[in-house]
Amino acid sequence: MEATPAAALWADRTGKRTYTGYNARGAEVRIGPDDAEGVFSPGELMKLSLAACNLMSADWPLSRRLGRDFRASVGVETEKVEDENRYGCGRVEIVLDLSGLDEQGRADLEEVVRRAVERGCTVGRTLDAGMPHTLSITDAR
């Protein structure tokens, strides 16, 4: 199936409950249920988007303080609200080598990073605000 201009992101079904997601820049990601090998579940993609958005938002202030080639990892975990079939509270953790900073430098860095994430992380801001959405069904003919 070919994407329309309105669908800058899309996914095509590749098998039972499995899909390949695409963007207009040529990237691909395999999507499927938690028990399938080699795929991300939709929930994992959402959580990974939150984690990556946090670190991307903090990249500039981190590079100014830790150097252009700083190393970083970011992780995320959520609580599942089973009876509502949704995720509850999420926790993002950015892991950095802070050995070159004193206690005040670390506190200053944390404050700058928090401000950058609050300002720049579209995914986090969207999750905090909630995102109403609609669904339409279209005939492929």
C-alpha positions as CSV (number, residue, x, y, z in Angstrom):
1,M,0.0,0.0,0.0
2,E,1.3,3.5,-0.8
3,A,1.0,6.3,1.7
4,T,-1.0,9.4,0.9
5,P,0.4,12.9,1.6
6,A,-1.9,13.0,4.7
7,A,-0.1,9.9,6.1
8,A,3.5,11.0,6.8
9,L,3.7,7.9,9.0
10,W,2.1,4.6,8.1
11,A,2.3,0.9,8.8
12,D,1.5,-2.0,6.4
13,R,0.3,-5.4,7.7
14,T,3.0,-8.1,7.1
15,G,1.3,-11.0,8.9
16,K,-0.9,-11.9,11.8
17,R,-0.7,-8.9,14.2
18,T,2.6,-7.8,12.7
19,Y,3.4,-4.7,10.7
20,T,6.2,-2.6,9.3
21,G,6.0,1.1,10.0
22,Y,7.4,3.7,7.7
23,N,8.1,7.4,7.5
24,A,8.5,9.6,4.4
25,R,12.3,9.7,5.0
26,G,12.7,6.0,4.3
27,A,13.0,4.6,7.9
28,E,11.3,1.3,8.8
29,V,10.5,-0.4,12.1
30,R,8.9,-3.8,12.7
31,I,5.9,-3.8,15.0
32,G,4.1,-6.6,16.6
33,P,2.9,-8.2,19.8
34,D,5.0,-8.6,22.9
35,D,5.5,-12.3,22.3
36,A,6.9,-12.0,18.7
37,E,10.6,-12.0,18.0
38,G,12.4,-9.0,16.4
39,V,9.6,-6.5,16.7
40,F,8.7,-3.6,18.9
41,S,5.3,-3.5,20.5
42,P,3.3,-0.3,20.0
43,G,3.6,0.3,23.7
44,E,7.4,-0.1,23.6
45,L,7.6,2.3,20.7
46,M,5.6,4.9,22.7
47,K,7.9,4.5,25.7
48,L,11.0,4.5,23.6
49,S,9.8,7.7,21.9
50,L,9.4,9.3,25.4
51,A,12.9,8.3,26.4
52,A,14.5,9.4,23.2
53,C,12.7,12.7,23.2
54,N,13.9,13.4,26.7
55,L,17.6,12.8,25.7
56,M,17.3,14.6,22.4
57,S,15.8,17.6,24.1
58,A,18.7,17.6,26.5
59,D,21.4,17.0,23.9
60,W,22.5,20.6,23.4
61,P,22.9,21.5,27.1
62,L,24.6,18.2,27.8
63,S,27.1,18.7,24.9
64,R,27.9,22.2,26.1
65,R,28.7,20.9,29.6
66,L,30.1,17.4,28.9
67,G,31.7,17.9,25.5
68,R,30.4,17.3,21.9
69,D,31.1,13.6,22.0
70,F,29.5,12.8,25.4
71,R,28.2,9.3,25.8
72,A,24.6,8.8,27.1
73,S,22.0,6.1,27.4
74,V,18.4,6.6,28.3
75,G,15.9,4.1,29.7
76,V,12.3,4.1,30.4
77,E,9.9,2.0,32.4
78,T,6.2,2.3,33.1
79,E,3.6,0.9,35.4
80,K,0.7,-0.9,33.7
81,V,-2.8,-0.1,34.8
82,E,-4.3,-3.5,34.0
83,D,-7.9,-2.8,34.7
84,E,-7.8,0.2,32.3
85,N,-5.5,-1.3,29.7
86,R,-3.1,1.6,29.7
87,Y,0.2,2.7,31.1
88,G,0.4,4.7,34.3
89,C,3.4,6.6,35.6
90,G,6.5,6.6,33.4
91,R,10.1,7.0,34.7
92,V,12.8,8.1,32.3
93,E,16.5,7.8,33.4
94,I,19.4,9.4,31.5
95,V,22.7,7.8,32.4
96,L,25.8,9.9,31.9
97,D,29.5,10.0,33.0
98,L,29.4,12.9,35.5
99,S,32.8,12.2,37.0
100,G,34.1,15.5,35.6
101,L,31.6,17.6,37.6
102,D,31.5,18.5,41.2
103,E,28.4,18.3,43.3
104,Q,27.3,21.9,42.3
105,G,28.0,21.2,38.7
106,R,25.9,18.0,38.8
107,A,23.0,19.9,40.4
108,D,23.3,22.7,37.8
109,L,23.4,20.2,35.0
110,E,20.3,18.4,36.3
111,E,18.4,21.7,36.5
112,V,19.4,22.7,32.9
113,V,18.5,19.3,31.6
114,R,15.1,19.3,33.3
115,R,14.3,22.7,31.9
116,A,15.4,21.7,28.4
117,V,13.2,18.5,28.5
118,E,10.2,20.5,29.9
119,R,10.6,23.0,27.0
120,G,11.6,20.7,24.2
121,C,10.2,17.2,24.6
122,T,7.1,17.2,22.4
123,V,6.3,13.5,23.3
124,G,6.4,14.2,27.1
125,R,4.4,17.4,26.8
126,T,1.8,15.5,24.6
127,L,1.5,12.6,27.1
128,D,1.2,15.1,30.0
129,A,-1.6,17.0,28.2
130,G,-3.3,13.9,26.7
131,M,-3.9,13.7,23.0
132,P,-7.4,13.3,21.7
133,H,-7.5,11.4,18.4
134,T,-9.9,10.2,15.8
135,L,-10.2,7.1,13.7
136,S,-11.5,6.9,10.1
137,I,-12.0,3.8,7.9
138,T,-11.2,4.4,4.1
139,D,-11.9,2.1,1.2
140,A,-8.6,1.3,-0.5
141,R,-10.1,1.3,-4.0
